[in-house]
Amino acid sequence: MTPLTSILHDTLATSPQARLTFADVMQAALYHPEHGYYGPGPRRIGRSGDFYTAVSVGSLYGRLLGNLARQVQAELGNPTGFAVIEQAAHDGQLAEDVLSATDFPYWIVEPNPRYEAVQRQRLASFGERVRWVPSLAALPPIPALFICNELPDAMPVHLVQWEGTAWRELWVQSAGEALEFVPGPLSSEALAAEVARLPQDLPAGYTTEVNLAALNWMQELGEAPFHGAVYIADYGFDDLELYAPERTTGTLRRYQKHQTDDRVLEDLGECDLTTHVNFTRLTKVAESAGMNLRAYELQGRFLGKLGLPVLAALEGRVDASTQALLRQYHSLTHPAFMGRSFRILSLSKGSRA
């Protein structure tokens, strides 16, 4: 039994209902300050970690986002004070790559002091170009490109199951030293409102996720003071793909040492938990929050276009650094790697004044 599982058993023992929503369990498993997967500080990513990200591929990703920042600045009329904003900056690697490829000021939204300390140490050489705020609401009213890489997939989700005539929530309860799912009523009106949007022509037992946290985050993003453009990179689907009849167990998975499975109540706190993003709902909430769709594309197509100037500059070169950049470009854009499994949601955002 992991320390986090033990904590959850103690919580369940004192809970009036003797059960917790999976969203509560996932929140603790990922973000408990001492025993959560992400809580104590940045996790190692890449070959020696539990998973890869576009950032771990190499510095080309930050260079391409630097190109995007320059495009957005030009679209806005080259305003003074234009900046890049990043949320979920992890250990600061992407920030370092973007800062090295541009001369823009850089704002990091970071509520966790432990992460901020790691980022500050890494980015110390950039001096006052980098600033930190604890929340989206604390950002200044500046023109900016907002970026986040793999953020909503790590937000806690509710699990719901279709019983043939109605949707029920899957709660978590103790089962000896283990934890188990048990069906029950929906836990909130907000969840009921989202569940009402789900299809019903599905087989009994069909299970899926509802990410209320991501929808609330998108609303907060729309209300944040900055204006300009938003770039969100993550793995996910639109409605038709996400709720395909054959996707009977949803997309919730755990990751550990580059292996994935659906045993999401085991080894809590010691493995990553993640779900695919519902880009249809994110887009609709973004539009209701006053933002407009710029692009929704496979990562390969979006970054492929951003990388055309880089490829042109490499033409005719055969040195080792050129080959390294071409390998990074291939990893980021090829359908067999990250090009198809990841998607980009790009939004335009007006001033809140």
N, C-alpha and C positions, 0 to 999 in steps of 0.2 A: 504494500500500500504506500503510495507516495504521500509526502507531507500535505499536499494540496487535497488529495482524496480524504485524508484524515480530517482536515479542517471542514470539508463539505459534510462528512458524516456527523461531526459535532453540530454544524449548523442545522442539518436535517433533524437531529434529535431534539432541538429546541424550537423548531419551526411549528407553528400551530397546525399547519397542513401536512407536516412531515414530508414535504416534497418541495422542489424548486423548479422553476422553468429552466429549460436548457440554456436560455440566454444568460441567466444568472450563473449557471455552471461554467459556460464558456467564458464569460467575463472574468470569473475567478481563475480559471485554468490558464488564461492568457495574461492577465494583468494584475493578479495579486502581487502586492509590492515585494514580497519576499519569496513566494513559492510559485508564482505564475511564470509561464514560459517566457514572456517578454518583460515582466515587471522589474526584475533586478537590474537590467541593463541590456544593451544591444546584444543580440545573438550573432554568432559567427555564421556567415552566409557564403555559399559557394561550395567548392569541392569538400572542404573539411567541415561543413555545416550540415543542416538538414535539408536544404533546398537551394536552388539557384534563383537569382532575379536578374533583370536587365542590368542592374547596377553592377552585379558581380561579374558580368561578361567583360567589362573593361571601361576605359574612360571615354570611348566613342559615344556612348549613350548620353553622357553629360554634354559632350560637344554638339550632338544633334539637338538637344534641348536648348543649348545656347543659340543655335541657328533659329530655332522656333522663337526664342525670346526677341531676337533682333527683328524677325518678321512681325511679331505683335507690336513691338515698339514703332515700327514703320507704319503699320496700319492705323495706329493711334495718332499719327502725326508727329512722331519723335518728341514726345513730351519730356520735359525735364523731370528728374526724379524717378524715372522708370526703374522698376526693380523686379527681381524674381522672388517669389514666395514659395517656400516648400513646407508641406506638412508631412509628418511621418518620415523625418529625415534619418532615422535609425542612427548609424554611427557617423554620419556626415560625409560618407563617400561620394554620394551624388552631388551634394553641395560643393565639395572640393572640385569635382570634375567640371561643374558648370561655372564656378568661380574662376577656374583656371582658363576656361575657354571664352570668357566675357569680361567686361569691366563694370557690370551692373552691381548695384547694391543687392544684398541678399537677406531676406527675412525668413526666419525659421519659426514655425508654430510648434512649440514643444511644451506640453504640460508636465512632463516627467523630469525632475531635476537631475536624475542620474544620467539620462540620455543627453540632456543639455551639457552636463559636465564633460562627457565623452566628445560631443560635437565641438565644444569650445576648445578642447585640447587639440583636436585634429585641425581646426580651422584658425588657430591662433595667428598664423602667418598672414591672414587676410585682414587682420586688424578690424577697423571700424566699418568695413564694408559689410560685415555680418552682424545682424541683430536678432534677438530672440524675443518672442512674446508667448504667453501661456495659452492663448486661445485665438480663434479666428476673429472674435469680436474686438480683441485688443490691437488688431492691425491698424495702421494709419490709412487715411483716405488717399492712397497713391495709385498711379497707373502701374499695372504689373501683369506678369504672367504667373499664375498660380500652378504649381505642379505637385502631384503626388503619385508615387509609384507603389502599387499594391497596398492600398489602405483599406477600402471598404470590404475586401475579402476577409480581413481579420477582425471585423466587427461582430459582436455577439448576435446570434440569430435565435429566433424561436423556431421550434420544429412543430409542424402540424401534419395531421394524417387524415385522409379522406376515408370515411367509414361506409361510403355507399350512398348515404343520404345527407351527411353533414360533415364538416371539418371539426376535428378535435385536436387539442394541443397535446404534445408528448412531454410530460413532466418527468423529473428525475427523482427517484427515491432510493433509500438504502435497501440492499439485498445482502444481508450478512456483511462481509467485508467489501463487497462490490457495490456497484451502483447499477440501476436498471431503469428503463423507460416504462412509464405507465400513462395511458391515455386519460385525459380529463378535460374540463371545460376550458375555453379560451381565457387567458389570464387578464386581458384588458380590452377596453373599448377600441383602443388604437389598433390592437392586433385584430379584433373582429372586423374593423373597417378594411384592413388590408386583405384579410381572408376572403371577404366578400367579393374581391376582385379576381380571385382564383377560379380557374375552370372547374366544372363539376362532372364533365364527361370523362371521368377517369376511373380506373379499376379500384375496387375496395382495397384499402391498405396502402394506397399511394401516399408517399411521404415526401414533403418538401420543406424548404426553409422560408421564413419571412424575416427580412433584415430591417427591422424598424430603426435600428441605430444608424444605418446608412442613409435612410430617408431623412431622419432628423439632421444628420450631418450635412446633407445636401441643402436643406433649408437654411442651416446656419451659414453655409458657404454663400448662398444667395444674399444673406443679410450682412455679410462681412463688408467693411467700409471700402475696400479696394475696388478698382474697376480695371477692365482689360479683358484677359482671356484666362480660361481654366483648361488644364491638361490633366486628365485622369487616365492612368494606365493600369489595367488589371485583367485577370482572366474572368470570363463571364459569358452570358448568353443574352439574347433578347427573349421575349415572352414565349414565342413559338418553340424555340429550342429548349428553354428551361423547363417548360411544362409539357414536353413531349410525353405521350402516354407510356412509352417504353422506359422513361427515366423514373422508375418507380421508387427509388430510394433517395432521390434528391442528389445534391452535390457535396454534402458535408463529408469531409475527410480529415484524417490526421496525417501529419508528415513527421517522419523521424529517420534521420540518416539516409535521406533520398528514397525512402520507401513510404508508400501510402496505402492506407486501408480505411475501413469504416468502423473500426473499434474505438469510437470516439469517447467512450467513458473509461478507458483504460489509460494508465500512466499519465494521469492529468497533471499538468504543470511541467511535464518533461517532454512534451511533444507539441508541435504546432497544430492548431485546429483552423480550418479554413473552408469557405464556401465560394462558389461562383457568384459573381455579381449579376443582378438583374438590371441590365443596362436600360431596358424599356422603362422600368419604374424610376430609375435614377434620372433619366432624361425628362420624364413627365414632371417629376417633382422640381427639377431644375427650372423648367419652363414656368411652372406655377410660382416659383420664387423670383421670377423676373429675368432669368438668363435665357439665352438663345443658343440653339444648336449650331456649332460651326462644322463639326465633323464627327462621324461615328464610323470607324474603320478598323479593319484588322491592323494589328501593330506593324506587320510587314509592309503593308501599303503606305501607312502614315509615315513611318520612319524611313521607308525606301525613298519617298519623295524628299524628305528632309536631307537625306544623305547624298543626293545627286551631286551637289557642289563638292562634297568630300571625295566622291569617286572620281569626278573630273580632275581634281587636283592630283590624284594618285596615278593617273594614266601614264603609262610608260615607265613607272618606277618599279623596281624589283627587290628593294632592300628589305631587311627583316622587319622594320617598323611598318612598312607598307603591308606586308603579308599579315602582320598582327592586326592591323586595322581592318583588312578585308575579312579576316576570320571573325572579328567582332561584328562587323556588318552582316555577315552571313548568319551568325547566331541570332541576332536581333530581328532579322527580316525573313529568313527562309521559313516556309510553311512547316517543314519538318522539325523546326526548333521552336523559337518563340514567335515567329511571324504570324502563325494562325491561331495559336491557343490564347494569345493576349490580344486585347482590343484597346482602342483609344477612344475616349469620349472627350471631345473638345467643345468648350462653350464660350460664348462671349458674355461679358458681364458689365452692365452699365454702372454708373455712379449711384450711390445710395443717397446722395444729397438732394 
